[in-house]
Amino acid sequence: MNISCPNIKQGGISFGSTAKDAFAVVSAVRKIASLPLMVKLSPNVGDIGAIAESVEEAGADAISLINTLYGMAIDVETRRPRLGNVIGGLSGPAIKPVAVRMVFEVAQRVKIPVVGVGGIASAEDALEFLIAGARAVQVGTANFIQPDVTAKIVSGIEEYLIRHKMNTVDQITGSIELP
Ligand SMILES: Cc1cc2nc3c(=O)[nH]c(=O)nc-3n(C[C@H](O)[C@H](O)[C@H](O)COP(=O)(O)O)c2cc1C
C-alpha cells in the first residue's frame, strides 16, 4: 500500500505526510484487507519515525521505505523545466544516503519488518540497508540501467554471508556497529 502518492483533493500533499493521516488511511485499509499489508512511506515528511509508529499502530504487517524525493531540473537555455509536471520524483544513487538514514531511524522505532529501498544498485548498497536494520530490500531504478542487477545483488549477499561466516540474512539485519 503506497501512502506516498499525491492526494489531489488536499492540494497535492501525500496521504501519509502526517502521522494522523497515515494512521487514518492504514486503519481503513486494515479493516477490509485480509492479505498481509506492507505500507510504503514517503521521505518528504518531517518525522519519519512518528509516521512509521502510527502505521504500525494502525495494523500494518510491514513497512517499506523510501519512495522518491521531490526534485526539479531546469534547461537553462530555454529556462523551461525539464519535467512536464515541473516537479517530479528523484530516485537512484543520489537518494541512497537519505534512504539508509530513514531505514535506520524507522527500524529503531517499530517492531514490524522494515524493507529498504532507494538507490540500491549493488550488493554493497543492499548490505548497507540490511545492516541499518532492513529485513529485506527492493531495487527500482537500477533495473533500468542493469536488468540483471537483482541476481548480482543476491549472489553478492551470499558471498558476504560466506566471507563473514554467517548463515542467514537475519544475522546481518540491524548489525550496525555504532560508535
Ligand atoms: C519510473 C518509476 C515509477 C515508480 N512508480 C512507483 C509506484 O507506482 N508506486 C510506488 O510505491 N513507488 C513507485 N516508484 C518509487 C520506487 O518504487 C522507489 O521507492 C524509488 O524509486 C526509490 O528506489 P530506487 O532508487 O531503487 O528507484 C517509482 C519509481 C520510478 C523510478
Ligand as a Chemical Component Dictionary entry (heavy atoms), coordinates in Angstrom:
data_LIG
# 
_chem_comp.id                   LIG 
_chem_comp.type                 NON-POLYMER 
_chem_comp.pdbx_formal_charge   0 
_chem_comp.three_letter_code    LIG 
# 
loop_
_chem_comp_atom.comp_id 
_chem_comp_atom.atom_id 
_chem_comp_atom.alt_atom_id 
_chem_comp_atom.type_symbol 
_chem_comp_atom.charge 
_chem_comp_atom.model_Cartn_x 
_chem_comp_atom.model_Cartn_y 
_chem_comp_atom.model_Cartn_z 
_chem_comp_atom.pdbx_ordinal 
LIG C1  C1  C 0 9.615  5.116 -13.056 1  
LIG C2  C2  C 0 9.272  4.915 -11.599 2  
LIG C3  C3  C 0 7.977  4.584 -11.252 3  
LIG C4  C4  C 0 7.627  4.385 -9.907  4  
LIG N1  N1  N 0 6.338  4.046 -9.568  5  
LIG C5  C5  C 0 6.021  3.791 -8.283  6  
LIG C6  C6  C 0 4.708  3.363 -7.909  7  
LIG O1  O1  O 0 3.811  3.224 -8.754  8  
LIG N2  N2  N 0 4.454  3.113 -6.606  9  
LIG C7  C7  C 0 5.407  3.252 -5.639  10 
LIG O2  O2  O 0 5.150  2.992 -4.468  11 
LIG N3  N3  N 0 6.653  3.672 -5.962  12 
LIG C8  C8  C 0 6.989  3.923 -7.248  13 
LIG N4  N4  N 0 8.259  4.339 -7.570  14 
LIG C9  C9  C 0 9.252  4.526 -6.487  15 
LIG C10 C10 C 0 10.149 3.299 -6.347  16 
LIG O3  O3  O 0 9.386  2.161 -6.013  17 
LIG C11 C11 C 0 11.216 3.515 -5.263  18 
LIG O4  O4  O 0 10.591 3.688 -4.000  19 
LIG C12 C12 C 0 12.112 4.722 -5.540  20 
LIG O5  O5  O 0 12.326 4.900 -6.934  21 
LIG C13 C13 C 0 13.456 4.606 -4.850  22 
LIG O6  O6  O 0 14.124 3.416 -5.208  23 
LIG P1  P1  P 0 15.187 3.310 -6.421  24 
LIG O7  O7  O 0 16.210 4.387 -6.208  25 
LIG O8  O8  O 0 15.723 1.905 -6.314  26 
LIG O9  O9  O 0 14.402 3.520 -7.692  27 
LIG C14 C14 C 0 8.620  4.536 -8.900  28 
LIG C15 C15 C 0 9.928  4.880 -9.286  29 
LIG C16 C16 C 0 10.276 5.085 -10.615 30 
LIG C17 C17 C 0 11.688 5.477 -10.957 31 
# 
loop_
_chem_comp_bond.comp_id 
_chem_comp_bond.atom_id_1 
_chem_comp_bond.atom_id_2 
_chem_comp_bond.value_order 
_chem_comp_bond.pdbx_ordinal 
LIG C1  C2  SING 1  
LIG C2  C3  SING 2  
LIG C2  C16 DOUB 3  
LIG C3  C4  DOUB 4  
LIG C4  N1  SING 5  
LIG C4  C14 SING 6  
LIG N1  C5  DOUB 7  
LIG C5  C6  SING 8  
LIG C5  C8  SING 9  
LIG C6  O1  DOUB 10 
LIG C6  N2  SING 11 
LIG N2  C7  SING 12 
LIG C7  O2  DOUB 13 
LIG C7  N3  SING 14 
LIG N3  C8  DOUB 15 
LIG C8  N4  SING 16 
LIG N4  C9  SING 17 
LIG N4  C14 SING 18 
LIG C9  C10 SING 19 
LIG C10 O3  SING 20 
LIG C10 C11 SING 21 
LIG C11 O4  SING 22 
LIG C11 C12 SING 23 
LIG C12 O5  SING 24 
LIG C12 C13 SING 25 
LIG C13 O6  SING 26 
LIG O6  P1  SING 27 
LIG P1  O7  DOUB 28 
LIG P1  O8  SING 29 
LIG P1  O9  SING 30 
LIG C14 C15 DOUB 31 
LIG C15 C16 SING 32 
LIG C16 C17 SING 33 
# 
